[in-house]
């Protein structure tokens, strides 16, 4: 399958309580060729979405009101262990990064990260999974 | 009291980085010309904005380090 077709079929969920961030990332990824993107602004909403949908990739903020990103990651992995979860944070801590990776996070990136890096990480994961 | 202060610093740092992320990404997209042609004069001003964002991010990073160090020192003095 051509790269563009693979990108168009993959479902991505963005979870960040800062709507400006989630909206921006949604538009950016759409511009890059991903057409099946949904956004939520809380961990609870992300977990609900995961129960009813098969997302291949999740961009998940760590610090959020209600259940935080780490707890959300745990619940997401219980629902769909094969979903790739990229943790995004505004407060970098080695301990949290290690914890997230131990719990199955695919990557851990710090705001304001380079969009070119995000593009690369998402594309690599999606292409590897489609092989 | 220290815990409240630390929590606030972390939250501020996180929230500021989130705000700066959308500003940086927006400036970056305009600068690359993806949203339309940008004159060299406009590029200069966008570069100034970009440099300001980078400095602000660096400052937040330093503040975060201070918060973490304070937390570690507080934990050390508790165990003594």
N, CA and C atoms of all chains as a GROMACS GRO file, in nm:
protein
  633
    1UNK      N    1   0.085  -0.120   0.000
    1UNK     CA    2   0.000   0.000   0.000
    1UNK      C    3   0.089   0.126   0.000
    2UNK      N    4   0.052   0.224  -0.080
    2UNK     CA    5   0.132   0.346  -0.086
    2UNK      C    6   0.129   0.420   0.048
    3UNK      N    7   0.237   0.493   0.072
    3UNK     CA    8   0.249   0.565   0.202
    3UNK      C    9   0.127   0.654   0.230
    4UNK      N   10   0.080   0.724   0.127
    4UNK     CA   11  -0.034   0.816   0.145
    4UNK      C   12  -0.159   0.740   0.186
    5UNK      N   13  -0.177   0.621   0.125
    5UNK     CA   14  -0.295   0.541   0.158
    5UNK      C   15  -0.288   0.489   0.301
    6UNK      N   16  -0.168   0.449   0.342
    6UNK     CA   17  -0.149   0.399   0.479
    6UNK      C   18  -0.182   0.511   0.577
    7UNK      N   19  -0.131   0.630   0.549
    7UNK     CA   20  -0.155   0.745   0.639
    7UNK      C   21  -0.304   0.778   0.649
    8UNK      N   22  -0.373   0.765   0.536
    8UNK     CA   23  -0.515   0.800   0.535
    8UNK      C   24  -0.602   0.701   0.611
    9UNK      N   25  -0.553   0.577   0.625
    9UNK     CA   26  -0.636   0.475   0.691
    9UNK      C   27  -0.613   0.469   0.843
   10UNK      N   28  -0.506   0.528   0.889
   10UNK     CA   29  -0.474   0.516   1.031
   10UNK      C   30  -0.554   0.615   1.115
   11UNK      N   31  -0.600   0.565   1.228
   11UNK     CA   32  -0.682   0.650   1.316
   11UNK      C   33  -0.596   0.704   1.430
   12UNK      N   34  -0.606   0.834   1.450
   12UNK     CA   35  -0.523   0.900   1.552
   12UNK      C   36  -0.613   0.974   1.650
   13UNK      N   37  -0.581   0.960   1.778
   13UNK     CA   38  -0.655   1.034   1.882
   13UNK      C   39  -0.558   1.131   1.951
   14UNK      N   40  -0.601   1.257   1.963
   14UNK     CA   41  -0.518   1.357   2.031
   14UNK      C   42  -0.589   1.397   2.159
   15UNK      N   43  -0.518   1.387   2.272
   15UNK     CA   44  -0.578   1.421   2.401
   15UNK      C   45  -0.491   1.526   2.472
   16UNK      N   46  -0.541   1.648   2.478
   16UNK     CA   47  -0.471   1.756   2.548
   16UNK      C   48  -0.575   1.853   2.600
   17UNK      N   49  -0.563   1.891   2.727
   17UNK     CA   50  -0.664   1.980   2.784
   17UNK      C   51  -0.653   2.122   2.728
   18UNK      N   52  -0.540   2.154   2.665
   18UNK     CA   53  -0.523   2.283   2.599
   18UNK      C   54  -0.576   2.269   2.456
   19UNK      N   55  -0.694   2.324   2.432
   19UNK     CA   56  -0.760   2.305   2.303
   19UNK      C   57  -0.679   2.364   2.187
   20UNK      N   58  -0.605   2.472   2.217
   20UNK     CA   59  -0.523   2.533   2.111
   20UNK      C   60  -0.420   2.432   2.062
   21UNK      N   61  -0.363   2.356   2.157
   21UNK     CA   62  -0.262   2.256   2.121
   21UNK      C   63  -0.325   2.142   2.042
   22UNK      N   64  -0.436   2.087   2.093
   22UNK     CA   65  -0.496   1.973   2.023
   22UNK      C   66  -0.548   2.013   1.885
   23UNK      N   67  -0.607   2.132   1.875
   23UNK     CA   68  -0.657   2.177   1.745
   23UNK      C   69  -0.542   2.197   1.646
   24UNK      N   70  -0.433   2.254   1.696
   24UNK     CA   71  -0.318   2.279   1.610
   24UNK      C   72  -0.261   2.146   1.559
   25UNK      N   73  -0.242   2.052   1.651
   25UNK     CA   74  -0.184   1.923   1.612
   25UNK      C   75  -0.276   1.849   1.514
   26UNK      N   76  -0.406   1.862   1.536
   26UNK     CA   77  -0.502   1.798   1.444
   26UNK      C   78  -0.485   1.856   1.303
   27UNK      N   79  -0.481   1.990   1.294
   27UNK     CA   80  -0.467   2.053   1.162
   27UNK      C   81  -0.334   2.018   1.097
   28UNK      N   82  -0.229   2.017   1.180
   28UNK     CA   83  -0.096   1.987   1.126
   28UNK      C   84  -0.093   1.845   1.068
   29UNK      N   85  -0.145   1.749   1.143
   29UNK     CA   86  -0.142   1.610   1.096
   29UNK      C   87  -0.234   1.591   0.975
   30UNK      N   88  -0.343   1.664   0.973
   30UNK     CA   89  -0.432   1.658   0.855
   30UNK      C   90  -0.358   1.708   0.732
   31UNK      N   91  -0.286   1.817   0.750
   31UNK     CA   92  -0.207   1.874   0.640
   31UNK      C   93  -0.101   1.775   0.591
   32UNK      N   94  -0.055   1.692   0.683
   32UNK     CA   95   0.048   1.594   0.648
   32UNK      C   96  -0.010   1.470   0.580
   33UNK      N   97  -0.142   1.461   0.578
   33UNK     CA   98  -0.205   1.350   0.506
   33UNK      C   99  -0.284   1.251   0.592
   34UNK      N  100  -0.292   1.278   0.721
   34UNK     CA  101  -0.371   1.189   0.807
   34UNK      C  102  -0.514   1.244   0.812
   35UNK      N  103  -0.609   1.161   0.773
   35UNK     CA  104  -0.745   1.215   0.763
   35UNK      C  105  -0.837   1.171   0.876
   36UNK      N  106  -0.797   1.067   0.949
   36UNK     CA  107  -0.885   1.016   1.054
   36UNK      C  108  -0.832   1.054   1.193
   37UNK      N  109  -0.854   1.178   1.229
   37UNK     CA  110  -0.803   1.229   1.356
   37UNK      C  111  -0.918   1.280   1.442
   38UNK      N  112  -0.914   1.246   1.569
   38UNK     CA  113  -1.015   1.300   1.661
   38UNK      C  114  -0.942   1.361   1.781
   39UNK      N  115  -1.006   1.460   1.842
   39UNK     CA  116  -0.943   1.524   1.958
   39UNK      C  117  -1.037   1.519   2.079
   40UNK      N  118  -0.976   1.507   2.195
   40UNK     CA  119  -1.050   1.515   2.322
   40UNK      C  120  -0.967   1.600   2.418
   41UNK      N  121  -1.032   1.650   2.524
   41UNK     CA  122  -0.959   1.740   2.614
   41UNK      C  123  -0.945   1.684   2.756
   42UNK      N  124  -0.974   1.555   2.774
   42UNK     CA  125  -0.953   1.496   2.907
   42UNK      C  126  -0.919   1.348   2.895
   43UNK      N  127  -0.854   1.297   3.000
   43UNK     CA  128  -0.819   1.156   3.004
   43UNK      C  129  -0.943   1.068   3.002
   44UNK      N  130  -1.044   1.110   3.075
   44UNK     CA  131  -1.169   1.033   3.082
   44UNK      C  132  -1.230   1.017   2.942
   45UNK      N  133  -1.231   1.128   2.867
   45UNK     CA  134  -1.288   1.125   2.732
   45UNK      C  135  -1.204   1.036   2.641
   46UNK      N  136  -1.072   1.038   2.660
   46UNK     CA  137  -0.983   0.954   2.579
   46UNK      C  138  -1.013   0.806   2.604
   47UNK      N  139  -1.031   0.770   2.730
   47UNK     CA  140  -1.059   0.631   2.766
   47UNK      C  141  -1.192   0.587   2.703
   48UNK      N  142  -1.292   0.672   2.710
   48UNK     CA  143  -1.422   0.641   2.650
   48UNK      C  144  -1.410   0.619   2.500
   49UNK      N  145  -1.333   0.706   2.436
   49UNK     CA  146  -1.313   0.695   2.290
   49UNK      C  147  -1.244   0.563   2.256
   50UNK      N  148  -1.145   0.526   2.339
   50UNK     CA  149  -1.070   0.403   2.313
   50UNK      C  150  -1.159   0.280   2.323
   51UNK      N  151  -1.260   0.286   2.411
   51UNK     CA  152  -1.350   0.172   2.429
   51UNK      C  153  -1.430   0.143   2.302
   52UNK      N  154  -1.461   0.249   2.229
   52UNK     CA  155  -1.550   0.234   2.113
   52UNK      C  156  -1.481   0.246   1.978
   53UNK      N  157  -1.353   0.275   1.977
   53UNK     CA  158  -1.283   0.296   1.850
   53UNK      C  159  -1.146   0.229   1.851
   54UNK      N  160  -1.100   0.195   1.730
   54UNK     CA  161  -0.969   0.133   1.720
   54UNK      C  162  -0.866   0.235   1.668
   55UNK      N  163  -0.802   0.303   1.762
   55UNK     CA  164  -0.699   0.401   1.722
   55UNK      C  165  -0.564   0.332   1.719
   56UNK      N  166  -0.487   0.363   1.616
   56UNK     CA  167  -0.352   0.305   1.607
   56UNK      C  168  -0.251   0.390   1.682
   57UNK      N  169  -0.283   0.519   1.696
   57UNK     CA  170  -0.188   0.610   1.759
   57UNK      C  171  -0.260   0.713   1.846
   58UNK      N  172  -0.203   0.739   1.962
   58UNK     CA  173  -0.262   0.837   2.054
   58UNK      C  174  -0.153   0.937   2.095
   59UNK      N  175  -0.186   1.066   2.084
   59UNK     CA  176  -0.097   1.171   2.137
   59UNK      C  177  -0.160   1.212   2.270
   60UNK      N  178  -0.088   1.193   2.379
   60UNK     CA  179  -0.149   1.208   2.510
   60UNK      C  180  -0.071   1.303   2.601
   61UNK      N  181  -0.137   1.410   2.643
   61UNK     CA  182  -0.075   1.505   2.736
   61UNK      C  183  -0.065   1.439   2.875
   62UNK      N  184   0.036   1.474   2.949
   62UNK     CA  185   0.053   1.410   3.081
   62UNK      C  186  -0.023   1.487   3.190
   63UNK      N  187  -0.005   1.617   3.192
   63UNK     CA  188  -0.068   1.695   3.300
   63UNK      C  189  -0.205   1.746   3.256
   64UNK      N  190  -0.307   1.685   3.312
   64UNK     CA  191  -0.444   1.726   3.278
   64UNK      C  192  -0.530   1.720   3.403
   65UNK      N  193  -0.634   1.803   3.409
   65UNK     CA  194  -0.726   1.790   3.523
   65UNK      C  195  -0.801   1.657   3.513
   66UNK      N  196  -0.848   1.606   3.626
   66UNK     CA  197  -0.911   1.474   3.625
   66UNK      C  198  -0.804   1.368   3.624
   67UNK      N  199  -0.825   1.257   3.554
   67UNK     CA  200  -0.718   1.156   3.551
   67UNK      C  201  -0.604   1.208   3.462
   68UNK      N  202  -0.482   1.192   3.512
   68UNK     CA  203  -0.367   1.246   3.439
   68UNK      C  204  -0.326   1.153   3.325
   69UNK      N  205  -0.225   1.195   3.250
   69UNK     CA  206  -0.182   1.119   3.134
   69UNK      C  207  -0.130   0.980   3.166
   70UNK      N  208  -0.062   0.968   3.279
   70UNK     CA  209  -0.006   0.838   3.316
   70UNK      C  210  -0.118   0.736   3.345
   71UNK      N  211  -0.218   0.778   3.421
   71UNK     CA  212  -0.332   0.691   3.451
   71UNK      C  213  -0.410   0.662   3.322
   72UNK      N  214  -0.423   0.763   3.238
   72UNK     CA  215  -0.493   0.744   3.109
   72UNK      C  216  -0.418   0.641   3.024
   73UNK      N  217  -0.285   0.653   3.022
   73UNK     CA  218  -0.201   0.558   2.947
   73UNK      C  219  -0.228   0.415   2.994
   74UNK      N  220  -0.232   0.398   3.126
   74UNK     CA  221  -0.256   0.265   3.185
   74UNK      C  222  -0.391   0.209   3.136
   75UNK      N  223  -0.494   0.293   3.142
   75UNK     CA  224  -0.627   0.247   3.102
   75UNK      C  225  -0.636   0.221   2.952
   76UNK      N  226  -0.567   0.304   2.874
   76UNK     CA  227  -0.566   0.285   2.727
   76UNK      C  228  -0.502   0.150   2.694
   77UNK      N  229  -0.391   0.122   2.760
   77UNK     CA  230  -0.319  -0.003   2.733
   77UNK      C  231  -0.400  -0.126   2.773
   78UNK      N  232  -0.485  -0.109   2.878
   78UNK     CA  233  -0.573  -0.219   2.919
   78UNK      C  234  -0.679  -0.245   2.811
   79UNK      N  235  -0.722  -0.139   2.746
   79UNK     CA  236  -0.826  -0.152   2.642
   79UNK      C  237  -0.766  -0.201   2.510
   80UNK      N  238  -0.654  -0.139   2.471
   80UNK     CA  239  -0.590  -0.173   2.344
   80UNK      C  240  -0.438  -0.167   2.360
   81UNK      N  241  -0.380  -0.282   2.387
   81UNK     CA  242  -0.236  -0.286   2.416
   81UNK      C  243  -0.150  -0.254   2.294
   82UNK      N  244  -0.207  -0.267   2.175
   82UNK     CA  245  -0.125  -0.243   2.056
   82UNK      C  246  -0.126  -0.096   2.011
   83UNK      N  247  -0.209  -0.014   2.072
   83UNK     CA  248  -0.211   0.129   2.034
   83UNK      C  249  -0.079   0.195   2.075
   84UNK      N  250  -0.022   0.270   1.982
   84UNK     CA  251   0.103   0.340   2.013
   84UNK      C  252   0.067   0.474   2.080
   85UNK      N  253   0.121   0.494   2.199
   85UNK     CA  254   0.088   0.616   2.272
   85UNK      C  255   0.212   0.704   2.284
   86UNK      N  256   0.202   0.825   2.231
   86UNK     CA  257   0.312   0.921   2.243
   86UNK      C  258   0.274   1.021   2.351
   87UNK      N  259   0.353   1.024   2.457
   87UNK     CA  260   0.324   1.114   2.568
   87UNK      C  261   0.381   1.252   2.536
   88UNK      N  262   0.301   1.356   2.562
   88UNK     CA  263   0.352   1.492   2.543
   88UNK      C  264   0.339   1.569   2.675
   89UNK      N  265   0.442   1.642   2.708
   89UNK     CA  266   0.439   1.710   2.837
   89UNK      C  267   0.502   1.849   2.831
   90UNK      N  268   0.459   1.932   2.921
   90UNK     CA  269   0.518   2.065   2.934
   90UNK      C  270   0.611   2.071   3.053
   91UNK      N  271   0.618   1.963   3.129
   91UNK     CA  272   0.707   1.960   3.245
   91UNK      C  273   0.791   1.833   3.238
   92UNK      N  274   0.911   1.844   3.178
   92UNK     CA  275   0.992   1.723   3.160
   92UNK      C  276   1.051   1.670   3.290
   93UNK      N  277   1.030   1.544   3.316
   93UNK     CA  278   1.088   1.478   3.435
   93UNK      C  279   1.134   1.339   3.394
   94UNK      N  280   1.255   1.305   3.430
   94UNK     CA  281   1.309   1.174   3.391
   94UNK      C  282   1.224   1.062   3.449
   95UNK      N  283   1.184   1.079   3.576
   95UNK     CA  284   1.108   0.974   3.643
   95UNK      C  285   0.977   0.945   3.569
   96UNK      N  286   0.908   1.052   3.530
   96UNK     CA  287   0.780   1.035   3.461
   96UNK      C  288   0.802   0.971   3.324
   97UNK      N  289   0.909   1.013   3.257
   97UNK     CA  290   0.940   0.957   3.124
   97UNK      C  291   0.966   0.807   3.136
   98UNK      N  292   1.046   0.769   3.237
   98UNK     CA  293   1.078   0.627   3.257
   98UNK      C  294   0.952   0.548   3.288
   99UNK      N  295   0.870   0.606   3.376
   99UNK     CA  296   0.745   0.539   3.415
   99UNK      C  297   0.656   0.517   3.292
  100UNK      N  298   0.645   0.620   3.210
  100UNK     CA  299   0.559   0.611   3.090
  100UNK      C  300   0.610   0.504   2.995
  101UNK      N  301   0.741   0.501   2.974
  101UNK     CA  302   0.797   0.402   2.882
  101UNK      C  303   0.779   0.260   2.938
  102UNK      N  304   0.798   0.246   3.070
  102UNK     CA  305   0.777   0.115   3.133
  102UNK      C  306   0.633   0.068   3.114
  103UNK      N  307   0.542   0.164   3.116
  103UNK     CA  308   0.400   0.130   3.102
  103UNK      C  309   0.357   0.110   2.958
  104UNK      N  310   0.453   0.124   2.868
  104UNK     CA  311   0.423   0.093   2.728
  104UNK      C  312   0.413   0.211   2.635
  105UNK      N  313   0.450   0.331   2.682
  105UNK     CA  314   0.445   0.447   2.593
  105UNK      C  315   0.547   0.429   2.480
  106UNK      N  316   0.511   0.473   2.361
  106UNK     CA  317   0.600   0.459   2.246
  106UNK      C  318   0.709   0.566   2.246
  107UNK      N  319   0.673   0.685   2.289
  107UNK     CA  320   0.771   0.795   2.293
  107UNK      C  321   0.725   0.899   2.395
  108UNK      N  322   0.815   0.990   2.427
  108UNK     CA  323   0.788   1.092   2.528
  108UNK      C  324   0.850   1.222   2.477
  109UNK      N  325   0.766   1.319   2.445
  109UNK     CA  326   0.821   1.443   2.388
  109UNK      C  327   0.778   1.565   2.468
  110UNK      N  328   0.868   1.663   2.470
  110UNK     CA  329   0.847   1.781   2.555
  110UNK      C  330   0.805   1.902   2.472
  111UNK      N  331   0.699   1.968   2.517
  111UNK     CA  332   0.652   2.093   2.453
  111UNK      C  333   0.752   2.205   2.480
  112UNK      N  334   0.778   2.296   2.391
  112UNK     CA  335   0.722   2.299   2.255
  112UNK      C  336   0.812   2.223   2.159
  113UNK      N  337   0.777   2.098   2.132
  113UNK     CA  338   0.863   2.014   2.049
  113UNK      C  339   0.860   2.059   1.902
  114UNK      N  340   0.958   2.008   1.829
  114UNK     CA  341   0.969   2.040   1.687
  114UNK      C  342   0.866   1.959   1.609
  115UNK      N  343   0.786   2.026   1.529
  115UNK     CA  344   0.682   1.955   1.454
  115UNK      C  345   0.741   1.854   1.355
  116UNK      N  346   0.861   1.884   1.306
  116UNK     CA  347   0.926   1.791   1.213
  116UNK      C  348   0.957   1.659   1.286
  117UNK      N  349   0.989   1.669   1.414
  117UNK     CA  350   1.017   1.548   1.492
  117UNK      C  351   0.889   1.466   1.511
  118UNK      N  352   0.781   1.536   1.544
  118UNK     CA  353   0.653   1.467   1.561
  118UNK      C  354   0.612   1.395   1.432
  119UNK      N  355   0.629   1.467   1.322
  119UNK     CA  356   0.595   1.412   1.190
  119UNK      C  357   0.672   1.281   1.166
  120UNK      N  358   0.800   1.285   1.199
  120UNK     CA  359   0.887   1.169   1.178
  120UNK      C  360   0.848   1.052   1.268
  121UNK      N  361   0.823   1.081   1.394
  121UNK     CA  362   0.788   0.975   1.490
  121UNK      C  363   0.657   0.907   1.450
  122UNK      N  364   0.557   0.989   1.416
  122UNK     CA  365   0.426   0.935   1.378
  122UNK      C  366   0.438   0.852   1.251
  123UNK      N  367   0.505   0.907   1.152
  123UNK     CA  368   0.518   0.838   1.023
  123UNK      C  369   0.594   0.706   1.040
  124UNK      N  370   0.704   0.709   1.115
  124UNK     CA  371   0.784   0.588   1.135
  124UNK      C  372   0.699   0.480   1.198
  125UNK      N  373   0.627   0.515   1.304
  125UNK     CA  374   0.546   0.416   1.375
  125UNK      C  375   0.439   0.358   1.284
  126UNK      N  376   0.373   0.445   1.210
  126UNK     CA  377   0.263   0.400   1.124
  126UNK      C  378   0.314   0.313   1.010
  127UNK      N  379   0.429   0.347   0.954
  127UNK     CA  380   0.483   0.267   0.844
  127UNK      C  381   0.535   0.132   0.894
  128UNK      N  382   0.598   0.133   1.010
  128UNK     CA  383   0.649   0.007   1.067
  128UNK      C  384   0.531  -0.087   1.095
  129UNK      N  385   0.424  -0.035   1.154
  129UNK     CA  386   0.308  -0.116   1.187
  129UNK      C  387   0.236  -0.171   1.065
  130UNK      N  388   0.248  -0.099   0.954
  130UNK     CA  389   0.174  -0.142   0.835
  130UNK      C  390   0.248  -0.249   0.756
  131UNK      N  391   0.370  -0.280   0.796
  131UNK     CA  392   0.449  -0.383   0.723
  131UNK      C  393   0.407  -0.523   0.763
  132UNK      N  394   0.315   2.394   5.272
  132UNK     CA  395   0.324   2.520   5.197
  132UNK      C  396   0.421   2.507   5.079
  133UNK      N  397   0.535   2.440   5.106
  133UNK     CA  398   0.634   2.420   5.000
  133UNK      C  399   0.574   2.339   4.885
  134UNK      N  400   0.493   2.238   4.923
  134UNK     CA  401   0.433   2.152   4.822
  134UNK      C  402   0.339   2.231   4.731
  135UNK      N  403   0.263   2.321   4.793
  135UNK     CA  404   0.168   2.402   4.716
  135UNK      C  405   0.246   2.489   4.617
  136UNK      N  406   0.357   2.548   4.667
  136UNK     CA  407   0.439   2.636   4.584
  136UNK      C  408   0.498   2.557   4.467
  137UNK      N  409   0.548   2.437   4.497
  137UNK     CA  410   0.610   2.354   4.395
  137UNK      C  411   0.506   2.314   4.290
  138UNK      N  412   0.391   2.271   4.340
  138UNK     CA  413   0.284   2.231   4.249
  138UNK      C  414   0.248   2.346   4.156
  139UNK      N  415   0.243   2.466   4.212
  139UNK     CA  416   0.208   2.583   4.131
  139UNK      C  417   0.315   2.608   4.025
  140UNK      N  418   0.444   2.597   4.064
  140UNK     CA  419   0.552   2.617   3.968
  140UNK      C  420   0.543   2.518   3.853
  141UNK      N  421   0.516   2.394   3.889
  141UNK     CA  422   0.506   2.290   3.785
  141UNK      C  423   0.390   2.321   3.690
  142UNK      N  424   0.277   2.356   3.751
  142UNK     CA  425   0.160   2.384   3.669
  142UNK      C  426   0.185   2.504   3.578
  143UNK      N  427   0.247   2.609   3.636
  143UNK     CA  428   0.280   2.728   3.556
  143UNK      C  429   0.372   2.690   3.440
  144UNK      N  430   0.475   2.615   3.473
  144UNK     CA  431   0.573   2.573   3.372
  144UNK      C  432   0.507   2.496   3.260
  145UNK      N  433   0.424   2.400   3.299
  145UNK     CA  434   0.354   2.317   3.202
  145UNK      C  435   0.261   2.401   3.115
  146UNK      N  436   0.183   2.486   3.180
  146UNK     CA  437   0.086   2.568   3.105
  146UNK      C  438   0.157   2.666   3.012
  147UNK      N  439   0.266   2.725   3.062
  147UNK     CA  440   0.340   2.820   2.977
  147UNK      C  441   0.400   2.749   2.855
  148UNK      N  442   0.452   2.630   2.876
  148UNK     CA  443   0.510   2.555   2.764
  148UNK      C  444   0.402   2.519   2.661
  149UNK      N  445   0.282   2.489   2.712
  149UNK     CA  446   0.172   2.457   2.620
  149UNK      C  447   0.136   2.578   2.536
  150UNK      N  448   0.128   2.694   2.602
  150UNK     CA  449   0.095   2.817   2.529
  150UNK      C  450   0.204   2.847   2.426
  151UNK      N  451   0.330   2.838   2.473
  151UNK     CA  452   0.442   2.867   2.383
  151UNK      C  453   0.450   2.768   2.267
  152UNK      N  454   0.403   2.645   2.292
  152UNK     CA  455   0.406   2.544   2.185
  152UNK      C  456   0.319   2.590   2.069
  153UNK      N  457   0.195   2.631   2.100
  153UNK     CA  458   0.109   2.671   1.987
  153UNK      C  459   0.160   2.798   1.920
  154UNK      N  460   0.222   2.888   1.999
  154UNK     CA  461   0.278   3.011   1.940
  154UNK      C  462   0.397   2.974   1.850
  155UNK      N  463   0.486   2.890   1.902
  155UNK     CA  464   0.605   2.850   1.825
  155UNK      C  465   0.568   2.780   1.695
  156UNK      N  466   0.472   2.686   1.706
  156UNK     CA  467   0.430   2.611   1.588
  156UNK      C  468   0.367   2.705   1.484
  157UNK      N  469   0.286   2.799   1.533
  157UNK     CA  470   0.221   2.892   1.440
  157UNK      C  471   0.325   2.978   1.369
  158UNK      N  472   0.418   3.034   1.446
  158UNK     CA  473   0.525   3.116   1.388
  158UNK      C  474   0.605   3.033   1.286
  159UNK      N  475   0.635   2.909   1.325
  159UNK     CA  476   0.712   2.820   1.239
  159UNK      C  477   0.642   2.795   1.106
  160UNK      N  478   0.512   2.769   1.114
  160UNK     CA  479   0.436   2.740   0.991
  160UNK      C  480   0.433   2.861   0.899
  161UNK      N  481   0.416   2.979   0.958
  161UNK     CA  482   0.412   3.102   0.875
  161UNK      C  483   0.549   3.123   0.811
  162UNK      N  484   0.654   3.103   0.893
  162UNK     CA  485   0.792   3.127   0.848
  162UNK      C  486   0.831   3.039   0.729
  163UNK      N  487   0.783   2.913   0.731
  163UNK     CA  488   0.821   2.822   0.622
  163UNK      C  489   0.750   2.855   0.492
  164UNK      N  490   0.650   2.942   0.499
  164UNK     CA  491   0.578   2.980   0.378
  164UNK      C  492   0.467   2.883   0.342
  165UNK      N  493   0.440   2.787   0.431
  165UNK     CA  494   0.335   2.688   0.404
  165UNK      C  495   0.197   2.751   0.395
  166UNK      N  496   0.181   2.867   0.461
  166UNK     CA  497   0.049   2.931   0.463
  166UNK      C  498   0.040   3.049   0.366
  167UNK      N  499   0.142   3.066   0.286
  167UNK     CA  500   0.143   3.177   0.189
  167UNK      C  501   0.280   3.243   0.187
  168UNK      N  502   0.305   3.324   0.084
  168UNK     CA  503   0.437   3.387   0.071
  168UNK      C  504   0.469   3.484   0.185
  169UNK      N  505   0.594   3.482   0.227
  169UNK     CA  506   0.638   3.569   0.338
  169UNK      C  507   0.755   3.653   0.286
  170UNK      N  508   0.746   3.784   0.305
  170UNK     CA  509   0.854   3.871   0.257
  170UNK      C  510   0.973   3.862   0.352
  171UNK      N  511   1.090   3.907   0.305
  171UNK     CA  512   1.210   3.898   0.390
  171UNK      C  513   1.195   3.986   0.515
  172UNK      N  514   1.123   4.098   0.501
  172UNK     CA  515   1.099   4.186   0.616
  172UNK      C  516   1.012   4.113   0.720
  173UNK      N  517   0.910   4.046   0.671
  173UNK     CA  518   0.822   3.970   0.761
  173UNK      C  519   0.899   3.857   0.828
  174UNK      N  520   0.986   3.793   0.750
  174UNK     CA  521   1.066   3.682   0.804
  174UNK      C  522   1.153   3.729   0.921
  175UNK      N  523   1.208   3.852   0.909
  175UNK     CA  524   1.293   3.907   1.015
  175UNK      C  525   1.214   3.918   1.145
  176UNK      N  526   1.090   3.970   1.134
  176UNK     CA  527   1.007   3.986   1.254
  176UNK      C  528   0.965   3.850   1.312
  177UNK      N  529   0.939   3.756   1.222
  177UNK     CA  530   0.903   3.621   1.269
  177UNK      C  531   1.021   3.557   1.342
  178UNK      N  532   1.143   3.586   1.291
  178UNK     CA  533   1.263   3.533   1.356
  178UNK      C  534   1.279   3.592   1.497
  179UNK      N  535   1.248   3.722   1.509
  179UNK     CA  536   1.255   3.787   1.641
  179UNK      C  537   1.157   3.718   1.737
  180UNK      N  538   1.036   3.691   1.687
  180UNK     CA  539   0.935   3.622   1.770
  180UNK      C  540   0.985   3.483   1.808
  181UNK      N  541   1.043   3.413   1.712
  181UNK     CA  542   1.094   3.278   1.735
  181UNK      C  543   1.205   3.278   1.841
  182UNK      N  544   1.295   3.375   1.830
  182UNK     CA  545   1.405   3.385   1.927
  182UNK      C  546   1.350   3.414   2.066
  183UNK      N  547   1.248   3.500   2.073
  183UNK     CA  548   1.185   3.531   2.202
  183UNK      C  549   1.122   3.408   2.265
  184UNK      N  550   1.059   3.328   2.183
  184UNK     CA  551   0.996   3.205   2.233
  184UNK      C  552   1.104   3.111   2.288
  185UNK      N  553   1.213   3.099   2.212
  185UNK     CA  554   1.323   3.010   2.255
  185UNK      C  555   1.378   3.054   2.390
  186UNK      N  556   1.392   3.187   2.408
  186UNK     CA  557   1.443   3.239   2.536
  186UNK      C  558   1.345   3.210   2.649
  187UNK      N  559   1.217   3.229   2.620
  187UNK     CA  560   1.114   3.203   2.722
  187UNK      C  561   1.115   3.055   2.764
  188UNK      N  562   1.130   2.968   2.666
  188UNK     CA  563   1.133   2.823   2.694
  188UNK      C  564   1.254   2.791   2.782
  189UNK      N  565   1.367   2.854   2.750
  189UNK     CA  566   1.489   2.832   2.829
  189UNK      C  567   1.468   2.877   2.975
  190UNK      N  568   1.405   2.992   2.989
  190UNK     CA  569   1.377   3.043   3.125
  190UNK      C  570   1.286   2.949   3.204
  191UNK      N  571   1.185   2.898   3.137
  191UNK     CA  572   1.093   2.805   3.204
  191UNK      C  573   1.168   2.678   3.245
  192UNK      N  574   1.257   2.634   3.157
  192UNK     CA  575   1.339   2.517   3.188
  192UNK      C  576   1.421   2.539   3.314
  193UNK      N  577   1.480   2.660   3.324
  193UNK     CA  578   1.560   2.692   3.443
  193UNK      C  579   1.473   2.693   3.568
  194UNK      N  580   1.355   2.754   3.557
  194UNK     CA  581   1.263   2.759   3.670
  194UNK      C  582   1.222   2.617   3.714
  195UNK      N  583   1.198   2.531   3.615
  195UNK     CA  584   1.163   2.392   3.646
  195UNK      C  585   1.274   2.323   3.722
  196UNK      N  586   1.399   2.349   3.680
  196UNK     CA  587   1.513   2.287   3.747
  196UNK      C  588   1.520   2.333   3.892
  197UNK      N  589   1.497   2.464   3.914
  197UNK     CA  590   1.498   2.518   4.050
  197UNK      C  591   1.392   2.448   4.134
  198UNK      N  592   1.273   2.430   4.077
  198UNK     CA  593   1.164   2.364   4.149
  198UNK      C  594   1.202   2.222   4.188
  199UNK      N  595   1.259   2.149   4.091
  199UNK     CA  596   1.296   2.010   4.117
  199UNK      C  597   1.406   2.003   4.223
  200UNK      N  598   1.506   2.093   4.213
  200UNK     CA  599   1.614   2.094   4.312
  200UNK      C  600   1.562   2.125   4.451
  201UNK      N  601   1.468   2.219   4.458
  201UNK     CA  602   1.409   2.254   4.588
  201UNK      C  603   1.338   2.133   4.648
  202UNK      N  604   1.268   2.061   4.560
  202UNK     CA  605   1.195   1.942   4.605
  202UNK      C  606   1.293   1.838   4.659
  203UNK      N  607   1.404   1.817   4.586
  203UNK     CA  608   1.504   1.719   4.629
  203UNK      C  609   1.567   1.759   4.761
  204UNK      N  610   1.601   1.889   4.773
  204UNK     CA  611   1.662   1.937   4.897
  204UNK      C  612   1.568   1.923   5.015
  205UNK      N  613   1.440   1.952   4.992
  205UNK     CA  614   1.340   1.940   5.098
  205UNK      C  615   1.329   1.794   5.143
  206UNK      N  616   1.333   1.703   5.045
  206UNK     CA  617   1.323   1.561   5.078
  206UNK      C  618   1.446   1.514   5.157
  207UNK      N  619   1.564   1.567   5.118
  207UNK     CA  620   1.689   1.531   5.187
  207UNK      C  621   1.684   1.579   5.331
  208UNK      N  622   1.643   1.706   5.352
  208UNK     CA  623   1.643   1.761   5.488
  208UNK      C  624   1.538   1.691   5.575
  209UNK      N  625   1.436   1.635   5.515
  209UNK     CA  626   1.335   1.561   5.590
  209UNK      C  627   1.392   1.430   5.644
  210UNK      N  628   1.476   1.367   5.561
  210UNK     CA  629   1.531   1.236   5.601
  210UNK      C  630   1.644   1.250   5.704
  211UNK      N  631   1.702   1.372   5.712
  211UNK     CA  632   1.812   1.393   5.807
  211UNK      C  633   1.762   1.393   5.952
   0.00000   0.00000   0.00000
